[in-house]
Amino acid sequence: MNLLKIIFASIFVFMLYATTKASLELNLFDHLPKLLEDPWAVMTLYDAYFAFLFFYIWLFTVEKGIFSRILWFVLIAGFGTIAMSLYMLIRIFSLKPGEGIRELILAKE
């Protein structure tokens, strides 16, 4: 599990850094109309959001509370990989000693 902690923490930190850096250099909302004219940019957005949906479908099966399902949907839709890596870190750090990948991936009874 230590390797997964390092991987997801690295993703979380890098995405925070990269998003902050990009936001300070360019206002996304000012640049969005031009960005949406580029077919590869649009395709990249489709790719990312389908990946977010894929992750969310799994999350929906392991989260039982309606509030947490809605909250994580909003966070993933708004923050993407930042939210997904945070979710995984929360799940990893909530594992009990002796629990592993099986308990991480499957819904808790």
C-alpha positions as CSV (number, residue, x, y, z in Angstrom):
1,M,0.0,0.0,0.0
2,N,2.9,2.3,0.5
3,L,3.6,2.4,-3.2
4,L,-0.1,3.3,-3.9
5,K,0.2,6.1,-1.3
6,I,3.2,7.5,-3.1
7,I,1.6,7.2,-6.5
8,F,-1.7,8.8,-5.6
9,A,0.0,11.5,-3.4
10,S,2.3,12.3,-6.3
11,I,-0.6,12.6,-8.8
12,F,-2.5,14.8,-6.3
13,V,0.5,17.1,-5.7
14,F,1.5,17.3,-9.4
15,M,-2.0,18.1,-10.6
16,L,-2.4,20.8,-7.9
17,Y,0.9,22.3,-9.0
18,A,0.2,22.0,-12.8
19,T,-3.3,23.4,-12.4
20,T,-2.2,26.3,-10.3
21,K,0.7,27.1,-12.7
22,A,-1.6,27.0,-15.7
23,S,-4.2,29.1,-14.0
24,L,-1.7,31.8,-13.1
25,E,-0.4,31.9,-16.7
26,L,-3.7,31.8,-18.6
27,N,-7.4,32.3,-17.7
28,L,-9.1,29.2,-18.9
29,F,-12.5,31.0,-19.4
30,D,-10.9,33.7,-21.5
31,H,-9.1,31.1,-23.6
32,L,-12.0,28.5,-23.8
33,P,-13.7,29.7,-27.0
34,K,-10.4,29.4,-28.9
35,L,-9.6,26.1,-27.3
36,L,-12.9,24.6,-28.3
37,E,-12.1,25.4,-32.0
38,D,-9.2,22.8,-31.8
39,P,-10.6,19.3,-32.5
40,W,-7.8,17.7,-30.5
41,A,-8.5,19.8,-27.5
42,V,-12.2,18.9,-27.7
43,M,-11.3,15.2,-28.1
44,T,-9.0,15.4,-25.1
45,L,-11.8,16.8,-23.0
46,Y,-14.1,14.0,-24.1
47,D,-11.4,11.5,-23.3
48,A,-10.8,13.0,-19.8
49,Y,-14.5,13.2,-18.9
50,F,-15.3,9.7,-20.1
51,A,-12.4,8.5,-17.9
52,F,-13.9,10.6,-15.0
53,L,-17.2,8.9,-15.6
54,F,-15.6,5.4,-15.7
55,F,-14.0,6.1,-12.3
56,Y,-17.2,7.6,-10.9
57,I,-19.2,4.4,-11.9
58,W,-16.8,2.4,-9.8
59,L,-17.0,4.9,-7.0
60,F,-20.8,4.8,-7.1
61,T,-20.6,1.0,-6.5
62,V,-18.4,1.3,-3.4
63,E,-20.0,4.4,-1.9
64,K,-23.3,3.6,-0.3
65,G,-24.4,7.1,0.9
66,I,-26.3,9.3,-1.4
67,F,-24.6,12.4,0.0
68,S,-21.1,11.0,-0.7
69,R,-22.1,9.9,-4.1
70,I,-23.4,13.3,-5.1
71,L,-20.4,15.1,-3.4
72,W,-17.8,13.0,-5.2
73,F,-19.7,13.4,-8.5
74,V,-19.5,17.2,-8.2
75,L,-15.8,17.1,-7.1
76,I,-14.8,14.8,-9.9
77,A,-16.7,16.8,-12.5
78,G,-15.1,20.0,-11.3
79,F,-11.6,18.9,-10.3
80,G,-11.0,15.7,-12.2
81,T,-7.8,13.9,-11.4
82,I,-7.2,16.0,-8.3
83,A,-10.5,14.8,-6.8
84,M,-9.9,11.2,-8.0
85,S,-6.5,11.0,-6.4
86,L,-7.8,12.5,-3.2
87,Y,-10.6,9.9,-3.1
88,M,-8.0,7.1,-3.5
89,L,-5.8,8.6,-0.8
90,I,-8.7,8.7,1.6
91,R,-9.6,5.1,0.8
92,I,-6.0,3.9,1.2
93,F,-5.5,5.7,4.5
94,S,-8.8,4.3,5.8
95,L,-7.7,0.7,5.3
96,K,-7.2,-1.3,8.5
97,P,-3.9,-3.1,9.1
98,G,-3.8,-6.3,7.0
99,E,-6.3,-5.0,4.4
100,G,-5.0,-4.7,0.9
101,I,-6.0,-4.2,-2.8
102,R,-9.2,-6.3,-2.4
103,E,-10.6,-4.1,0.3
104,L,-9.5,-1.0,-1.5
105,I,-11.3,-1.8,-4.7
106,L,-14.4,-3.6,-3.4
107,A,-17.3,-2.1,-1.5
108,K,-17.3,-2.6,2.2
109,E,-20.2,-4.6,3.6
